[in-house]
């Protein structure tokens, strides 16, 4: 059962990291507002529940909301300053603050809860385990496979990886970088929104909830390896696995400290990331 809980934590973080890896890998943008896409996804399903709509309609709403917000943020902010790394950090941090305040004003700062759409349990190793958690894990696996096929088995993916590996050469052969960048940013935002929507019934959602996922997500990218879509997925497995395992023996605060210490040691030993060679 411990292994299943650790697998759940890993797959949830992978779903969040996936979007961050896409955005940084293709655009070289450090998106400080990525956690707020998770928050928007969670609030989308909460809003749908308040209207009496089905949970799964709320999930599709989360995808739509984060896609629109992602497109707006890219066109109004990222596209204008993408070449200036420090400016993108400050600008996306500002976007993060704005999104938090908008949600606080619209729905209040107090924590909210979403009903679990599937209440059943199933026996695993002789113990009951929530079916919905298994469903979240399945959605994460399917999403990872879908993103992998998109970026490694399609014409869009071939062009996106060409831009990632050699932007200048990609431009010379006529690849439309601006459109690819926009679509990649939107896809990254949507994966974060999907993560937020799926985990909403299992946590307390609030305007600040994105902060809880931002540091582990960035550490996953750094530990896995920069400039790749695949490597941060392995990085997420390392980071989430360490924190989830440590939670079994220590309280959550100590577990986070253990995770940070191990991450620092790994970055000291592997400055370019453990799985950089998998690029």
Secondary structure, DSSP 4 states (H G I P E B T S, - for coil): -HHHHHHHHHHHHHHHHHHHHHHHHHH----TTHHHHHHHHHHHHHHHHHTT--HHHHHHHHHHHHHHHHHHHIIIIIHHHTT-HHHHHHHHHHHHHHHHHHHHHHH-SS-B----S---EEEETTEEEEHHHHHHHHHHHHHHHHHHHHHHSSHHHHHHHHHHH-HHHHHHTT--HHHHHHHHHHHHHHHHHHHHHHHGGGS-B-TTTTHHHHHHHHHHHHHH-TT-SSHHHHHHHHHHHHHHHHHTTS-HHHHHHHHHHHHHHHHHH-TT-TTGGG-
